[in-house]
Amino acid sequence: MLAAVFEKRGKLALQDQEIPEISSSLDVKIKVEVASICGTDVHILSDPPGHPATPGIIQGHEYVGEIVEIGSDVTNVRIGDRVVVDPTTTCGSCYYCQIGEQNLCNNSSSIGIYLDGGWARYSVVPSKNVYRISKEVPPEIAVFAEPLSCVINGSEKINVQPGDSVVILGAGPMGQLFTQVLKAAGAGIMICVDLSDYRLNYSKKSGATHIVNPEKEDVLEIVKRITNVGADVVIDCVGALFNQSIDLVRKGGQILLCGMNEHANPAIKQYDLTLNEIDVKGTYIQKNDFPKVIKILEARLLNLEDLITHKISLEQINDGVEIMRKGEAIKIIVSP
């Protein structure tokens, strides 16, 4: 089969590989229907890399497919089921797994980042990492399950109330999903900020009431003018804008840090956090959110179709990564 492999620093290579075989009685083999490209994939392939990964693995951690083979001890799915994949593997026995904080597992790994993933025709993963989803949901919608699970995890931490004002920094795929989810939760003012007018136009489709390009307008002045006191909630989907978030949030407001960039090191004035009683929370991947996400996708509660900007073949994967890097796409669907 053809597979897109993280070959070495900054290089993704298309290779012919043997179709993987089940090696555990609790494994399943998936025939991949579609996958997608995540911002994390772009960070992995940057030079220097913005996210670590294992050289030699098949990339792709957002994918959906059909079960074509199961191990002898698998009970949660059957051959023919359509499934989405939770890419995070956990040990189940460390302190964090035992207290229900599996996303913080001391021994976790990631399918498509440290283990072979879904940028290929077939994928073998542990059965506990797959969830059934209705075949009535188009595969290009079902593939949103993994990023949406991360957004639901973060959204539950801030508990946006009807009428609240929200600023979202970064209008990429995660920013778009946060916009749609929090709009559905009742947010009254949704201000989306990005350097790309292309992405900001999609934010309007996702429910933003205001869009701001920092290269053209003063973000702080606009947020203060619209909200009078600052935003109730500020979400950093970029991973480098904590210091700006502090300026934009009101006293007693909430900041959610979602984006990840290990090279970012903004200067933070801790005094302001204490003086203004600002609540700061980090959110990392998902925590038991896949069942909720599948209900959302099956109920078609969100307008995800508009976020699909490109559909490409696996042979075009390098072109897709470059389009994402330039900020000229929201969601790219990859057919293997």
TORLUMTOR-522426 format. One record per residue (C-alpha): x, z, y negated; residue in three letters. Coordinates in steps of 0.25 Angstrom, whole numbers. Example, Ala and Ser with C-alpha at 12.3 -4.5 7.8 and 13.67 -1.06 7.14 Angstrom:
r xx->49 | zz->31 | yy->18 | residu->ALA
r xx->55 | zz->29 | yy->4 | residu->SER
END
This chain:
r xx->0 | zz->0 | yy->0 | residu->MET
r xx->4 | zz->-2 | yy->-14 | residu->LEU
r xx->7 | zz->11 | yy->-22 | residu->ALA
r xx->12 | zz->15 | yy->-36 | residu->ALA
r xx->23 | zz->25 | yy->-34 | residu->VAL
r xx->30 | zz->34 | yy->-44 | residu->PHE
r xx->44 | zz->28 | yy->-41 | residu->GLU
r xx->53 | zz->35 | yy->-51 | residu->LYS
r xx->53 | zz->40 | yy->-65 | residu->ARG
r xx->45 | zz->31 | yy->-73 | residu->GLY
r xx->42 | zz->21 | yy->-62 | residu->LYS
r xx->29 | zz->18 | yy->-54 | residu->LEU
r xx->32 | zz->8 | yy->-43 | residu->ALA
r xx->22 | zz->0 | yy->-34 | residu->LEU
r xx->26 | zz->1 | yy->-20 | residu->GLN
r xx->21 | zz->-3 | yy->-6 | residu->ASP
r xx->19 | zz->9 | yy->2 | residu->GLN
r xx->13 | zz->13 | yy->16 | residu->GLU
r xx->-1 | zz->18 | yy->16 | residu->ILE
r xx->0 | zz->33 | yy->16 | residu->PRO
r xx->-5 | zz->40 | yy->29 | residu->GLU
r xx->-12 | zz->54 | yy->31 | residu->ILE
r xx->-2 | zz->64 | yy->35 | residu->SER
r xx->-10 | zz->77 | yy->35 | residu->SER
r xx->-23 | zz->80 | yy->41 | residu->SER
r xx->-29 | zz->84 | yy->27 | residu->LEU
r xx->-25 | zz->71 | yy->21 | residu->ASP
r xx->-34 | zz->59 | yy->17 | residu->VAL
r xx->-30 | zz->45 | yy->14 | residu->LYS
r xx->-37 | zz->38 | yy->2 | residu->ILE
r xx->-38 | zz->23 | yy->-1 | residu->LYS
r xx->-37 | zz->23 | yy->-16 | residu->VAL
r xx->-48 | zz->16 | yy->-24 | residu->GLU
r xx->-42 | zz->18 | yy->-38 | residu->VAL
r xx->-32 | zz->27 | yy->-45 | residu->ALA
r xx->-29 | zz->29 | yy->-59 | residu->SER
r xx->-17 | zz->32 | yy->-69 | residu->ILE
r xx->-16 | zz->45 | yy->-75 | residu->CYS
r xx->-8 | zz->50 | yy->-87 | residu->GLY
r xx->0 | zz->58 | yy->-77 | residu->THR
r xx->4 | zz->45 | yy->-70 | residu->ASP
r xx->10 | zz->40 | yy->-83 | residu->VAL
r xx->17 | zz->53 | yy->-86 | residu->HIS
r xx->24 | zz->52 | yy->-72 | residu->ILE
r xx->28 | zz->38 | yy->-74 | residu->LEU
r xx->34 | zz->41 | yy->-88 | residu->SER
r xx->49 | zz->41 | yy->-91 | residu->ASP
r xx->51 | zz->53 | yy->-92 | residu->PRO
r xx->40 | zz->57 | yy->-84 | residu->PRO
r xx->29 | zz->66 | yy->-90 | residu->GLY
r xx->25 | zz->71 | yy->-76 | residu->HIS
r xx->32 | zz->73 | yy->-63 | residu->PRO
r xx->29 | zz->65 | yy->-51 | residu->ALA
r xx->36 | zz->62 | yy->-37 | residu->THR
r xx->44 | zz->49 | yy->-36 | residu->PRO
r xx->39 | zz->40 | yy->-25 | residu->GLY
r xx->24 | zz->45 | yy->-25 | residu->ILE
r xx->12 | zz->36 | yy->-27 | residu->ILE
r xx->6 | zz->39 | yy->-40 | residu->GLN
r xx->-8 | zz->41 | yy->-44 | residu->GLY
r xx->-16 | zz->54 | yy->-44 | residu->HIS
r xx->-30 | zz->49 | yy->-48 | residu->GLU
r xx->-36 | zz->41 | yy->-38 | residu->TYR
r xx->-49 | zz->39 | yy->-29 | residu->VAL
r xx->-51 | zz->33 | yy->-15 | residu->GLY
r xx->-57 | zz->33 | yy->-2 | residu->GLU
r xx->-53 | zz->41 | yy->10 | residu->ILE
r xx->-48 | zz->32 | yy->21 | residu->VAL
r xx->-42 | zz->43 | yy->30 | residu->GLU
r xx->-42 | zz->58 | yy->32 | residu->ILE
r xx->-34 | zz->68 | yy->39 | residu->GLY
r xx->-40 | zz->75 | yy->51 | residu->SER
r xx->-43 | zz->88 | yy->44 | residu->ASP
r xx->-49 | zz->82 | yy->31 | residu->VAL
r xx->-63 | zz->87 | yy->29 | residu->THR
r xx->-66 | zz->84 | yy->14 | residu->ASN
r xx->-67 | zz->69 | yy->14 | residu->VAL
r xx->-70 | zz->58 | yy->24 | residu->ARG
r xx->-65 | zz->44 | yy->26 | residu->ILE
r xx->-73 | zz->35 | yy->16 | residu->GLY
r xx->-74 | zz->46 | yy->5 | residu->ASP
r xx->-70 | zz->42 | yy->-9 | residu->ARG
r xx->-61 | zz->53 | yy->-15 | residu->VAL
r xx->-54 | zz->57 | yy->-28 | residu->VAL
r xx->-40 | zz->63 | yy->-27 | residu->VAL
r xx->-35 | zz->77 | yy->-33 | residu->ASP
r xx->-21 | zz->74 | yy->-34 | residu->PRO
r xx->-16 | zz->88 | yy->-34 | residu->THR
r xx->-12 | zz->94 | yy->-21 | residu->THR
r xx->-11 | zz->110 | yy->-20 | residu->THR
r xx->-6 | zz->120 | yy->-10 | residu->CYS
r xx->-18 | zz->129 | yy->-9 | residu->GLY
r xx->-10 | zz->141 | yy->-7 | residu->SER
r xx->-2 | zz->144 | yy->-20 | residu->CYS
r xx->-7 | zz->155 | yy->-30 | residu->TYR
r xx->-14 | zz->144 | yy->-39 | residu->TYR
r xx->-21 | zz->137 | yy->-27 | residu->CYS
r xx->-26 | zz->151 | yy->-22 | residu->GLN
r xx->-33 | zz->154 | yy->-36 | residu->ILE
r xx->-39 | zz->141 | yy->-37 | residu->GLY
r xx->-29 | zz->135 | yy->-47 | residu->GLU
r xx->-25 | zz->123 | yy->-38 | residu->GLN
r xx->-21 | zz->115 | yy->-50 | residu->ASN
r xx->-10 | zz->125 | yy->-52 | residu->LEU
r xx->-5 | zz->125 | yy->-38 | residu->CYS
r xx->10 | zz->129 | yy->-36 | residu->ASN
r xx->12 | zz->118 | yy->-25 | residu->ASN
r xx->3 | zz->107 | yy->-31 | residu->SER
r xx->7 | zz->92 | yy->-30 | residu->SER
r xx->0 | zz->79 | yy->-36 | residu->SER
r xx->-4 | zz->67 | yy->-28 | residu->ILE
r xx->0 | zz->55 | yy->-36 | residu->GLY
r xx->11 | zz->63 | yy->-43 | residu->ILE
r xx->19 | zz->70 | yy->-33 | residu->TYR
r xx->12 | zz->65 | yy->-20 | residu->LEU
r xx->7 | zz->50 | yy->-17 | residu->ASP
r xx->-5 | zz->47 | yy->-25 | residu->GLY
r xx->-16 | zz->36 | yy->-27 | residu->GLY
r xx->-9 | zz->24 | yy->-33 | residu->TRP
r xx->-9 | zz->17 | yy->-20 | residu->ALA
r xx->-20 | zz->12 | yy->-10 | residu->ARG
r xx->-20 | zz->24 | yy->-1 | residu->TYR
r xx->-17 | zz->39 | yy->-4 | residu->SER
r xx->-16 | zz->51 | yy->6 | residu->VAL
r xx->-19 | zz->64 | yy->0 | residu->VAL
r xx->-24 | zz->78 | yy->5 | residu->PRO
r xx->-39 | zz->79 | yy->8 | residu->SER
r xx->-40 | zz->91 | yy->-2 | residu->LYS
r xx->-36 | zz->82 | yy->-13 | residu->ASN
r xx->-48 | zz->72 | yy->-12 | residu->VAL
r xx->-62 | zz->73 | yy->-17 | residu->TYR
r xx->-74 | zz->64 | yy->-13 | residu->ARG
r xx->-81 | zz->57 | yy->-24 | residu->ILE
r xx->-93 | zz->48 | yy->-23 | residu->SER
r xx->-90 | zz->33 | yy->-21 | residu->LYS
r xx->-101 | zz->30 | yy->-31 | residu->GLU
r xx->-90 | zz->35 | yy->-42 | residu->VAL
r xx->-82 | zz->22 | yy->-45 | residu->PRO
r xx->-67 | zz->25 | yy->-41 | residu->PRO
r xx->-62 | zz->22 | yy->-55 | residu->GLU
r xx->-71 | zz->34 | yy->-59 | residu->ILE
r xx->-68 | zz->43 | yy->-47 | residu->ALA
r xx->-53 | zz->41 | yy->-51 | residu->VAL
r xx->-55 | zz->50 | yy->-63 | residu->PHE
r xx->-57 | zz->62 | yy->-54 | residu->ALA
r xx->-43 | zz->67 | yy->-55 | residu->GLU
r xx->-41 | zz->67 | yy->-71 | residu->PRO
r xx->-55 | zz->71 | yy->-73 | residu->LEU
r xx->-53 | zz->84 | yy->-64 | residu->SER
r xx->-41 | zz->87 | yy->-73 | residu->CYS
r xx->-50 | zz->86 | yy->-85 | residu->VAL
r xx->-61 | zz->94 | yy->-79 | residu->ILE
r xx->-51 | zz->105 | yy->-76 | residu->ASN
r xx->-47 | zz->105 | yy->-90 | residu->GLY
r xx->-61 | zz->104 | yy->-96 | residu->SER
r xx->-65 | zz->117 | yy->-88 | residu->GLU
r xx->-54 | zz->125 | yy->-95 | residu->LYS
r xx->-59 | zz->122 | yy->-109 | residu->ILE
r xx->-74 | zz->123 | yy->-107 | residu->ASN
r xx->-78 | zz->114 | yy->-118 | residu->VAL
r xx->-92 | zz->118 | yy->-124 | residu->GLN
r xx->-102 | zz->109 | yy->-129 | residu->PRO
r xx->-99 | zz->105 | yy->-144 | residu->GLY
r xx->-84 | zz->108 | yy->-143 | residu->ASP
r xx->-74 | zz->100 | yy->-150 | residu->SER
r xx->-62 | zz->94 | yy->-141 | residu->VAL
r xx->-50 | zz->87 | yy->-145 | residu->VAL
r xx->-43 | zz->79 | yy->-134 | residu->ILE
r xx->-29 | zz->75 | yy->-136 | residu->LEU
r xx->-26 | zz->63 | yy->-127 | residu->GLY
r xx->-36 | zz->52 | yy->-124 | residu->ALA
r xx->-30 | zz->48 | yy->-111 | residu->GLY
r xx->-38 | zz->49 | yy->-98 | residu->PRO
r xx->-38 | zz->64 | yy->-98 | residu->MET
r xx->-42 | zz->64 | yy->-112 | residu->GLY
r xx->-53 | zz->55 | yy->-110 | residu->GLN
r xx->-58 | zz->63 | yy->-98 | residu->LEU
r xx->-58 | zz->76 | yy->-106 | residu->PHE
r xx->-66 | zz->69 | yy->-117 | residu->THR
r xx->-77 | zz->65 | yy->-107 | residu->GLN
r xx->-77 | zz->78 | yy->-100 | residu->VAL
r xx->-78 | zz->87 | yy->-112 | residu->LEU
r xx->-88 | zz->78 | yy->-119 | residu->LYS
r xx->-97 | zz->79 | yy->-107 | residu->ALA
r xx->-95 | zz->94 | yy->-108 | residu->ALA
r xx->-100 | zz->94 | yy->-122 | residu->GLY
r xx->-89 | zz->93 | yy->-132 | residu->ALA
r xx->-94 | zz->90 | yy->-145 | residu->GLY
r xx->-81 | zz->84 | yy->-152 | residu->ILE
r xx->-71 | zz->77 | yy->-144 | residu->MET
r xx->-59 | zz->73 | yy->-152 | residu->ILE
r xx->-49 | zz->64 | yy->-144 | residu->CYS
r xx->-35 | zz->62 | yy->-149 | residu->VAL
r xx->-25 | zz->51 | yy->-144 | residu->ASP
r xx->-14 | zz->41 | yy->-149 | residu->LEU
r xx->-21 | zz->30 | yy->-142 | residu->SER
r xx->-34 | zz->24 | yy->-149 | residu->ASP
r xx->-36 | zz->17 | yy->-136 | residu->TYR
r xx->-38 | zz->30 | yy->-129 | residu->ARG
r xx->-46 | zz->36 | yy->-140 | residu->LEU
r xx->-56 | zz->25 | yy->-139 | residu->ASN
r xx->-59 | zz->29 | yy->-125 | residu->TYR
r xx->-60 | zz->44 | yy->-130 | residu->SER
r xx->-72 | zz->39 | yy->-138 | residu->LYS
r xx->-78 | zz->34 | yy->-125 | residu->LYS
r xx->-75 | zz->47 | yy->-118 | residu->SER
r xx->-83 | zz->55 | yy->-129 | residu->GLY
r xx->-73 | zz->58 | yy->-140 | residu->ALA
r xx->-80 | zz->61 | yy->-153 | residu->THR
r xx->-67 | zz->58 | yy->-161 | residu->HIS
r xx->-54 | zz->51 | yy->-158 | residu->ILE
r xx->-41 | zz->53 | yy->-165 | residu->VAL
r xx->-28 | zz->46 | yy->-165 | residu->ASN
r xx->-17 | zz->55 | yy->-170 | residu->PRO
r xx->-9 | zz->43 | yy->-175 | residu->GLU
r xx->-20 | zz->40 | yy->-184 | residu->LYS
r xx->-27 | zz->53 | yy->-188 | residu->GLU
r xx->-24 | zz->68 | yy->-189 | residu->ASP
r xx->-29 | zz->74 | yy->-176 | residu->VAL
r xx->-29 | zz->88 | yy->-182 | residu->LEU
r xx->-36 | zz->84 | yy->-195 | residu->GLU
r xx->-47 | zz->77 | yy->-187 | residu->ILE
r xx->-49 | zz->88 | yy->-177 | residu->VAL
r xx->-51 | zz->98 | yy->-188 | residu->LYS
r xx->-60 | zz->90 | yy->-196 | residu->ARG
r xx->-69 | zz->87 | yy->-184 | residu->ILE
r xx->-69 | zz->101 | yy->-178 | residu->THR
r xx->-67 | zz->109 | yy->-191 | residu->ASN
r xx->-59 | zz->120 | yy->-183 | residu->VAL
r xx->-52 | zz->112 | yy->-172 | residu->GLY
r xx->-56 | zz->108 | yy->-158 | residu->ALA
r xx->-62 | zz->118 | yy->-148 | residu->ASP
r xx->-54 | zz->111 | yy->-137 | residu->VAL
r xx->-41 | zz->103 | yy->-138 | residu->VAL
r xx->-36 | zz->96 | yy->-125 | residu->ILE
r xx->-22 | zz->90 | yy->-124 | residu->ASP
r xx->-23 | zz->79 | yy->-114 | residu->CYS
r xx->-9 | zz->74 | yy->-118 | residu->VAL
r xx->-1 | zz->86 | yy->-114 | residu->GLY
r xx->8 | zz->87 | yy->-127 | residu->ALA
r xx->-2 | zz->91 | yy->-138 | residu->LEU
r xx->-4 | zz->106 | yy->-136 | residu->PHE
r xx->2 | zz->108 | yy->-150 | residu->ASN
r xx->-8 | zz->99 | yy->-156 | residu->GLN
r xx->-20 | zz->105 | yy->-148 | residu->SER
r xx->-17 | zz->118 | yy->-155 | residu->ILE
r xx->-19 | zz->112 | yy->-168 | residu->ASP
r xx->-32 | zz->105 | yy->-164 | residu->LEU
r xx->-39 | zz->116 | yy->-157 | residu->VAL
r xx->-48 | zz->127 | yy->-165 | residu->ARG
r xx->-45 | zz->141 | yy->-165 | residu->LYS
r xx->-50 | zz->147 | yy->-151 | residu->GLY
r xx->-50 | zz->133 | yy->-146 | residu->GLY
r xx->-45 | zz->127 | yy->-133 | residu->GLN
r xx->-33 | zz->118 | yy->-129 | residu->ILE
r xx->-33 | zz->111 | yy->-116 | residu->LEU
r xx->-19 | zz->106 | yy->-111 | residu->LEU
r xx->-22 | zz->94 | yy->-101 | residu->CYS
r xx->-11 | zz->84 | yy->-103 | residu->GLY
r xx->3 | zz->86 | yy->-97 | residu->MET
r xx->16 | zz->81 | yy->-103 | residu->ASN
r xx->28 | zz->89 | yy->-98 | residu->GLU
r xx->37 | zz->84 | yy->-109 | residu->HIS
r xx->27 | zz->89 | yy->-120 | residu->ALA
r xx->32 | zz->102 | yy->-127 | residu->ASN
r xx->24 | zz->104 | yy->-140 | residu->PRO
r xx->27 | zz->116 | yy->-149 | residu->ALA
r xx->15 | zz->126 | yy->-148 | residu->ILE
r xx->13 | zz->137 | yy->-158 | residu->LYS
r xx->8 | zz->148 | yy->-149 | residu->GLN
r xx->3 | zz->156 | yy->-161 | residu->TYR
r xx->-8 | zz->146 | yy->-164 | residu->ASP
r xx->-13 | zz->147 | yy->-150 | residu->LEU
r xx->-14 | zz->162 | yy->-151 | residu->THR
r xx->-19 | zz->163 | yy->-166 | residu->LEU
r xx->-30 | zz->153 | yy->-163 | residu->ASN
r xx->-34 | zz->158 | yy->-149 | residu->GLU
r xx->-32 | zz->144 | yy->-143 | residu->ILE
r xx->-35 | zz->143 | yy->-129 | residu->ASP
r xx->-25 | zz->134 | yy->-122 | residu->VAL
r xx->-27 | zz->129 | yy->-107 | residu->LYS
r xx->-19 | zz->120 | yy->-98 | residu->GLY
r xx->-26 | zz->111 | yy->-88 | residu->THR
r xx->-19 | zz->105 | yy->-76 | residu->TYR
r xx->-26 | zz->95 | yy->-66 | residu->ILE
r xx->-38 | zz->100 | yy->-60 | residu->GLN
r xx->-43 | zz->112 | yy->-53 | residu->LYS
r xx->-54 | zz->110 | yy->-43 | residu->ASN
r xx->-61 | zz->100 | yy->-52 | residu->ASP
r xx->-62 | zz->88 | yy->-43 | residu->PHE
r xx->-76 | zz->91 | yy->-37 | residu->PRO
r xx->-81 | zz->93 | yy->-52 | residu->LYS
r xx->-75 | zz->79 | yy->-56 | residu->VAL
r xx->-81 | zz->72 | yy->-44 | residu->ILE
r xx->-95 | zz->77 | yy->-49 | residu->LYS
r xx->-92 | zz->72 | yy->-63 | residu->ILE
r xx->-87 | zz->58 | yy->-58 | residu->LEU
r xx->-99 | zz->57 | yy->-48 | residu->GLU
r xx->-109 | zz->60 | yy->-59 | residu->ALA
r xx->-102 | zz->50 | yy->-69 | residu->ARG
r xx->-102 | zz->60 | yy->-80 | residu->LEU
r xx->-90 | zz->54 | yy->-87 | residu->LEU
r xx->-88 | zz->40 | yy->-93 | residu->ASN
r xx->-75 | zz->37 | yy->-85 | residu->LEU
r xx->-77 | zz->22 | yy->-84 | residu->GLU
r xx->-73 | zz->21 | yy->-99 | residu->ASP
r xx->-60 | zz->27 | yy->-96 | residu->LEU
r xx->-55 | zz->17 | yy->-86 | residu->ILE
r xx->-47 | zz->7 | yy->-94 | residu->THR
r xx->-39 | zz->0 | yy->-84 | residu->HIS
r xx->-41 | zz->-4 | yy->-69 | residu->LYS
r xx->-28 | zz->-9 | yy->-62 | residu->ILE
r xx->-22 | zz->-11 | yy->-48 | residu->SER
r xx->-11 | zz->-3 | yy->-43 | residu->LEU
r xx->-1 | zz->-15 | yy->-45 | residu->GLU
r xx->-4 | zz->-12 | yy->-60 | residu->GLN
r xx->-1 | zz->2 | yy->-60 | residu->ILE
r xx->11 | zz->2 | yy->-69 | residu->ASN
r xx->4 | zz->-6 | yy->-79 | residu->ASP
r xx->-7 | zz->5 | yy->-79 | residu->GLY
r xx->3 | zz->16 | yy->-81 | residu->VAL
r xx->9 | zz->9 | yy->-93 | residu->GLU
r xx->-5 | zz->7 | yy->-99 | residu->ILE
r xx->-8 | zz->22 | yy->-97 | residu->MET
r xx->6 | zz->25 | yy->-103 | residu->ARG
r xx->2 | zz->17 | yy->-116 | residu->LYS
r xx->-11 | zz->24 | yy->-117 | residu->GLY
r xx->-19 | zz->11 | yy->-115 | residu->GLU
r xx->-28 | zz->16 | yy->-104 | residu->ALA
r xx->-37 | zz->27 | yy->-101 | residu->ILE
r xx->-39 | zz->26 | yy->-86 | residu->LYS
r xx->-33 | zz->16 | yy->-77 | residu->ILE
r xx->-39 | zz->14 | yy->-63 | residu->ILE
r xx->-29 | zz->9 | yy->-52 | residu->VAL
r xx->-34 | zz->2 | yy->-40 | residu->SER
r xx->-24 | zz->2 | yy->-28 | residu->PRO
END
